Structure formats: structure tokens, C-alpha cells
Amino acid sequence: MPTSLLEDNPYSGQSDEELAEKSRKRDEFAFQELMHRYMRQIFNFSRQYSKTAEDAEDIAQDTFFKVWKYINKYTKDRQFRPWLYTIARNTALDFLKKKKASVFSELDDTDNDLQFADTLEDKEPLAPDILDKSASADVVNKALESLHPDHRAVLILHYREEMTFDEIAVVIKRPMNTVKSWHRRALFKLRDILSESHHI
């Protein structure tokens, strides 16, 4: 992995899109800056799909290898971050298929998969900071592990990475209604699991 650049380097003040455009022209320093910005986030995102930190590291490394390899397909009129996370998700799913670790039956949901529960008003919304680091971080992480990988990823992208539902829809290649449905379902299940843990 290339060494990260210093904080006062001339690339640090440039936008992701500017760095991606320079990377298209095979500017390795611009690409190193992108890696410096996103390697940790992509590792954490990959961890939602993998069983071990070692696998997540492999997925993250492979993601950036693919980004460098296919950076010429990036167009400057699109946001870089959703494009990067799309590659990360596809890399994670390919990794799991090769290991034959999972069969994602829930990914076969129809485009407008809105169940009755999804239409109900949530009287007790789950606080967004539930995913923040706290004394209950271990409990929350264990609860997250019980969710479907893509449902878990929606929560991580929305609350930790602060992506909009539009951006997440681009990443997981699903309509925004499906993203919202998965988001609501994941919150309901996560809250139920956490509520049960408090009674133990």
C-alpha cells in the first residue's frame, strides 16, 4: 500500500472529483491521496460483508486495485464517493461468492418491495447516534452482524458515512424505495435485538 501523503501536501485541499480526474491521467500521488482519505472507510464498509478483519482488508485492497485499474471509466460529472462504494460492494459480493460463504436470497426483493410494516409511522424512531462509538459499541456491533449484509450496509452508509438515500441507491443498484424499505426494516430489527439484549 502506498504511503499516505503529508497533511500539507498540494493534493489535500482538492476535492475527490478533482483527485479522481488527475488519477485518470495516471497521477499516482492524486490516487494515493484518495486512498489516504478512504482506505479506513472502505475497510469498515467491507467489514459489513466479511467474517474477519483479514477478509475486509483483502476486499479493501482489491477495491482500490480495481479503482486504479478502471479509473478511466470514471466521469467527472458524477460523484466519486458513491462510485467508489459501488466498486467496494461489488468486490465484497464477488469475494463472498468465491468463498461460497453466503447466498443472498434477500437481494431478490422486487423493486417496490414495501411491506405493510414499512408504511407504518415509527412512533419510537431509533436514534441515529445508536451507531456511534459508545459504551454499548460491542452490543450494537453484534446486533448489526445479525442483519442481512446489504441491510447492514444501508445503515452504515446512511449514519456513519452520512450518505443520502439517493447515493446509497447508486451504491447498491436498487431503487430508492427499496433502499428506504431496507433501511426501515433494518432499524426495526436492530431495535428489537437491542431491546431484547437489555432484558437479559
NORLIN-V925125 format. One record per residue. N is the residue number from 1. RES is the residue in one small letter. PHI is phi in degrees with one decimal (NA if undefined). OMEGA is omega in degrees with one decimal (none if undefined). D_LAST is the distance of its C-alpha to the last C-alpha in Angstrom with 1 decimal. Layout:
n=N res=RES phi=PHI omega=OMEGA d_last=D_LAST
n=N res=RES phi=PHI omega=OMEGA d_last=D_LAST
//
This chain:
n=1 res=m phi=NA omega=-179.1 d_last=44.1
n=2 res=p phi=-62.3 omega=177.9 d_last=46.6
n=3 res=t phi=-70.3 omega=-178.9 d_last=46.2
n=4 res=s phi=-73.3 omega=-178.5 d_last=45.1
n=5 res=l phi=-83.0 omega=177.6 d_last=47.7
n=6 res=l phi=-71.5 omega=-176.1 d_last=48.2
n=7 res=e phi=-61.8 omega=-177.6 d_last=46.9
n=8 res=d phi=-93.8 omega=-179.7 d_last=50.5
n=9 res=n phi=-72.2 omega=-175.4 d_last=51.6
n=10 res=p phi=-65.7 omega=-178.9 d_last=53.6
n=11 res=y phi=-90.6 omega=-171.5 d_last=50.9
n=12 res=s phi=-63.2 omega=-178.2 d_last=48.0
n=13 res=g phi=-89.8 omega=-178.1 d_last=49.2
n=14 res=q phi=-88.1 omega=-179.2 d_last=49.7
n=15 res=s phi=-72.5 omega=176.5 d_last=47.6
n=16 res=d phi=-57.2 omega=-177.1 d_last=45.7
n=17 res=e phi=-66.0 omega=177.3 d_last=48.3
n=18 res=e phi=-65.9 omega=178.9 d_last=51.2
n=19 res=l phi=-66.8 omega=179.3 d_last=49.7
n=20 res=a phi=-65.3 omega=178.6 d_last=49.2
n=21 res=e phi=-64.9 omega=176.6 d_last=52.8
n=22 res=k phi=-67.5 omega=178.4 d_last=54.1
n=23 res=s phi=-64.9 omega=176.9 d_last=52.0
n=24 res=r phi=-60.0 omega=179.4 d_last=53.8
n=25 res=k phi=-91.6 omega=175.7 d_last=56.9
n=26 res=r phi=65.0 omega=174.0 d_last=55.5
n=27 res=d phi=-84.0 omega=-175.0 d_last=54.8
n=28 res=e phi=-67.9 omega=180.0 d_last=52.5
n=29 res=f phi=-69.5 omega=176.6 d_last=51.8
n=30 res=a phi=-64.4 omega=-179.9 d_last=50.5
n=31 res=f phi=-68.7 omega=177.2 d_last=48.2
n=32 res=q phi=-61.3 omega=178.4 d_last=47.0
n=33 res=e phi=-65.6 omega=176.9 d_last=46.1
n=34 res=l phi=-63.1 omega=177.6 d_last=44.0
n=35 res=m phi=-63.5 omega=179.2 d_last=42.2
n=36 res=h phi=-60.3 omega=-178.7 d_last=41.7
n=37 res=r phi=-74.3 omega=-166.6 d_last=40.1
n=38 res=y phi=-118.1 omega=-176.8 d_last=37.9
n=39 res=m phi=-58.3 omega=-178.8 d_last=37.2
n=40 res=r phi=-64.3 omega=179.8 d_last=33.8
n=41 res=q phi=-64.3 omega=179.9 d_last=32.8
n=42 res=i phi=-68.8 omega=175.0 d_last=33.9
n=43 res=f phi=-61.8 omega=179.9 d_last=32.1
n=44 res=n phi=-63.0 omega=177.9 d_last=28.8
n=45 res=f phi=-65.6 omega=180.0 d_last=29.6
n=46 res=s phi=-63.1 omega=-179.9 d_last=30.5
n=47 res=r phi=-63.4 omega=178.7 d_last=27.2
n=48 res=q phi=-69.8 omega=-178.4 d_last=25.6
n=49 res=y phi=-107.4 omega=-173.1 d_last=27.7
n=50 res=s phi=-113.0 omega=-179.7 d_last=27.7
n=51 res=k phi=-86.3 omega=-175.7 d_last=25.6
n=52 res=t phi=-131.5 omega=177.2 d_last=27.1
n=53 res=a phi=-66.1 omega=179.4 d_last=28.6
n=54 res=e phi=-63.9 omega=178.0 d_last=31.9
n=55 res=d phi=-65.1 omega=179.4 d_last=32.0
n=56 res=a phi=-62.0 omega=179.0 d_last=31.2
n=57 res=e phi=-65.3 omega=177.8 d_last=34.1
n=58 res=d phi=-62.5 omega=-179.7 d_last=36.4
n=59 res=i phi=-63.9 omega=-179.6 d_last=35.6
n=60 res=a phi=-64.0 omega=178.9 d_last=36.2
n=61 res=q phi=-62.7 omega=179.9 d_last=39.5
n=62 res=d phi=-66.0 omega=178.2 d_last=40.6
n=63 res=t phi=-59.3 omega=-178.3 d_last=39.9
n=64 res=f phi=-71.4 omega=173.3 d_last=42.3
n=65 res=f phi=-61.2 omega=-179.9 d_last=44.8
n=66 res=k phi=-69.3 omega=178.8 d_last=44.9
n=67 res=v phi=-60.6 omega=179.3 d_last=45.2
n=68 res=w phi=-65.2 omega=-177.8 d_last=48.2
n=69 res=k phi=-67.2 omega=-174.7 d_last=49.7
n=70 res=y phi=-111.4 omega=-177.1 d_last=49.5
n=71 res=i phi=-61.2 omega=179.3 d_last=49.8
n=72 res=n phi=-67.2 omega=178.4 d_last=53.2
n=73 res=k phi=-86.3 omega=177.5 d_last=51.4
n=74 res=y phi=-76.3 omega=177.5 d_last=49.7
n=75 res=t phi=-114.3 omega=-171.8 d_last=51.7
n=76 res=k phi=-69.9 omega=178.6 d_last=51.8
n=77 res=d phi=-87.5 omega=178.9 d_last=51.4
n=78 res=r phi=-118.1 omega=179.1 d_last=47.7
n=79 res=q phi=-73.0 omega=-176.2 d_last=44.7
n=80 res=f phi=-74.2 omega=-172.1 d_last=43.9
n=81 res=r phi=-59.5 omega=177.4 d_last=40.1
n=82 res=p phi=-60.1 omega=177.9 d_last=39.3
n=83 res=w phi=-63.0 omega=178.4 d_last=41.9
n=84 res=l phi=-62.6 omega=-178.8 d_last=40.3
n=85 res=y phi=-68.3 omega=175.2 d_last=36.8
n=86 res=t phi=-63.2 omega=177.9 d_last=38.4
n=87 res=i phi=-64.5 omega=179.5 d_last=39.8
n=88 res=a phi=-62.9 omega=-179.8 d_last=36.6
n=89 res=r phi=-64.3 omega=179.7 d_last=34.7
n=90 res=n phi=-62.3 omega=178.6 d_last=37.6
n=91 res=t phi=-65.3 omega=179.1 d_last=37.7
n=92 res=a phi=-64.1 omega=-179.9 d_last=34.0
n=93 res=l phi=-65.8 omega=177.0 d_last=34.5
n=94 res=d phi=-63.6 omega=179.5 d_last=37.7
n=95 res=f phi=-61.9 omega=-179.3 d_last=36.0
n=96 res=l phi=-67.3 omega=178.5 d_last=33.3
n=97 res=k phi=-63.2 omega=179.9 d_last=36.0
n=98 res=k phi=-65.0 omega=179.3 d_last=37.9
n=99 res=k phi=-85.8 omega=-178.0 d_last=35.0
n=100 res=k phi=53.2 omega=-174.3 d_last=34.3
n=101 res=a phi=-87.2 omega=-173.8 d_last=30.6
n=102 res=s phi=-150.0 omega=170.5 d_last=29.7
n=103 res=v phi=-120.8 omega=-173.5 d_last=31.3
n=104 res=f phi=-87.6 omega=-179.2 d_last=30.6
n=105 res=s phi=-63.9 omega=-177.7 d_last=31.0
n=106 res=e phi=-68.2 omega=179.3 d_last=29.4
n=107 res=l phi=-74.8 omega=179.1 d_last=32.3
n=108 res=d phi=-88.7 omega=177.9 d_last=34.6
n=109 res=d phi=-56.2 omega=176.9 d_last=33.5
n=110 res=t phi=-71.1 omega=-175.5 d_last=36.6
n=111 res=d phi=-58.0 omega=-178.9 d_last=37.8
n=112 res=n phi=-108.9 omega=-175.7 d_last=36.9
n=113 res=d phi=-79.7 omega=179.0 d_last=33.6
n=114 res=l phi=-115.2 omega=179.2 d_last=32.2
n=115 res=q phi=-84.1 omega=-177.2 d_last=30.0
n=116 res=f phi=-55.9 omega=-178.7 d_last=29.8
n=117 res=a phi=-60.9 omega=-178.7 d_last=26.4
n=118 res=d phi=-70.3 omega=-176.4 d_last=28.1
n=119 res=t phi=-94.0 omega=-178.0 d_last=30.6
n=120 res=l phi=-78.7 omega=176.6 d_last=28.3
n=121 res=e phi=-71.5 omega=-178.9 d_last=28.1
n=122 res=d phi=-84.9 omega=-177.7 d_last=24.8
n=123 res=k phi=-74.0 omega=-178.9 d_last=24.1
n=124 res=e phi=-127.5 omega=-177.5 d_last=21.1
n=125 res=p phi=-61.7 omega=178.0 d_last=22.1
n=126 res=l phi=-79.0 omega=-177.8 d_last=20.0
n=127 res=a phi=-60.4 omega=179.8 d_last=21.4
n=128 res=p phi=-55.8 omega=-176.9 d_last=23.6
n=129 res=d phi=-77.5 omega=177.2 d_last=22.6
n=130 res=i phi=-63.4 omega=-178.7 d_last=19.1
n=131 res=l phi=-91.9 omega=178.7 d_last=20.8
n=132 res=d phi=-73.7 omega=177.0 d_last=22.4
n=133 res=k phi=-67.1 omega=-178.4 d_last=21.8
n=134 res=s phi=-156.9 omega=-179.8 d_last=19.5
n=135 res=a phi=-64.5 omega=-178.4 d_last=17.0
n=136 res=s phi=-98.7 omega=-176.1 d_last=14.3
n=137 res=a phi=-56.8 omega=-179.0 d_last=16.9
n=138 res=d phi=-63.8 omega=179.4 d_last=15.3
n=139 res=v phi=-64.1 omega=-179.8 d_last=12.1
n=140 res=v phi=-63.6 omega=-179.2 d_last=14.8
n=141 res=n phi=-63.0 omega=177.6 d_last=17.0
n=142 res=k phi=-66.1 omega=177.7 d_last=14.7
n=143 res=a phi=-66.7 omega=179.1 d_last=14.0
n=144 res=l phi=-62.0 omega=-178.6 d_last=17.8
n=145 res=e phi=-63.6 omega=-178.4 d_last=18.6
n=146 res=s phi=-82.1 omega=-179.3 d_last=17.3
n=147 res=l phi=-83.3 omega=172.8 d_last=20.0
n=148 res=h phi=-60.4 omega=-176.2 d_last=23.6
n=149 res=p phi=-51.4 omega=-178.8 d_last=25.6
n=150 res=d phi=-72.4 omega=176.2 d_last=27.9
n=151 res=h phi=-64.6 omega=177.4 d_last=25.3
n=152 res=r phi=-63.6 omega=-179.4 d_last=23.6
n=153 res=a phi=-64.0 omega=178.5 d_last=27.0
n=154 res=v phi=-60.1 omega=179.1 d_last=27.8
n=155 res=l phi=-64.1 omega=-178.3 d_last=24.9
n=156 res=i phi=-63.3 omega=-178.8 d_last=26.0
n=157 res=l phi=-65.2 omega=-175.3 d_last=29.7
n=158 res=h phi=-76.0 omega=-173.9 d_last=29.2
n=159 res=y phi=-94.1 omega=-178.6 d_last=27.0
n=160 res=r phi=-85.5 omega=-178.7 d_last=27.7
n=161 res=e phi=-93.1 omega=176.3 d_last=31.3
n=162 res=e phi=56.8 omega=175.5 d_last=32.1
n=163 res=m phi=-84.2 omega=174.8 d_last=33.9
n=164 res=t phi=-78.0 omega=177.1 d_last=35.0
n=165 res=f phi=-63.9 omega=176.0 d_last=34.3
n=166 res=d phi=-61.0 omega=-179.3 d_last=38.0
n=167 res=e phi=-66.8 omega=179.6 d_last=37.7
n=168 res=i phi=-64.9 omega=178.2 d_last=34.6
n=169 res=a phi=-60.0 omega=177.0 d_last=36.5
n=170 res=v phi=-66.6 omega=-177.4 d_last=39.2
n=171 res=v phi=-63.8 omega=-175.1 d_last=36.9
n=172 res=i phi=-93.8 omega=175.7 d_last=35.2
n=173 res=k phi=56.9 omega=177.8 d_last=38.5
n=174 res=r phi=-135.4 omega=177.2 d_last=37.1
n=175 res=p phi=-61.1 omega=-177.0 d_last=38.2
n=176 res=m phi=-62.2 omega=177.7 d_last=36.5
n=177 res=n phi=-59.8 omega=178.2 d_last=35.3
n=178 res=t phi=-68.6 omega=177.6 d_last=33.4
n=179 res=v phi=-59.8 omega=179.4 d_last=31.9
n=180 res=k phi=-64.1 omega=179.2 d_last=30.7
n=181 res=s phi=-65.2 omega=178.9 d_last=29.3
n=182 res=w phi=-63.1 omega=179.5 d_last=27.3
n=183 res=h phi=-60.7 omega=-178.4 d_last=26.2
n=184 res=r phi=-64.4 omega=-179.6 d_last=25.0
n=185 res=r phi=-61.7 omega=-179.8 d_last=23.3
n=186 res=a phi=-64.6 omega=178.9 d_last=21.5
n=187 res=l phi=-64.9 omega=178.6 d_last=20.3
n=188 res=f phi=-58.8 omega=-177.1 d_last=19.0
n=189 res=k phi=-67.9 omega=-180.0 d_last=17.1
n=190 res=l phi=-62.9 omega=179.8 d_last=15.8
n=191 res=r phi=-65.3 omega=178.3 d_last=14.7
n=192 res=d phi=-61.3 omega=-178.5 d_last=12.9
n=193 res=i phi=-63.8 omega=-179.6 d_last=11.0
n=194 res=l phi=-67.4 omega=178.3 d_last=10.2
n=195 res=s phi=-65.0 omega=178.9 d_last=9.3
n=196 res=e phi=-63.3 omega=-177.5 d_last=6.7
n=197 res=s phi=-65.7 omega=180.0 d_last=5.3
n=198 res=h phi=-73.6 omega=-178.8 d_last=5.5
n=199 res=h phi=-90.1 omega=-178.1 d_last=3.8
n=200 res=i phi=-78.7 omega=none d_last=0.0
//
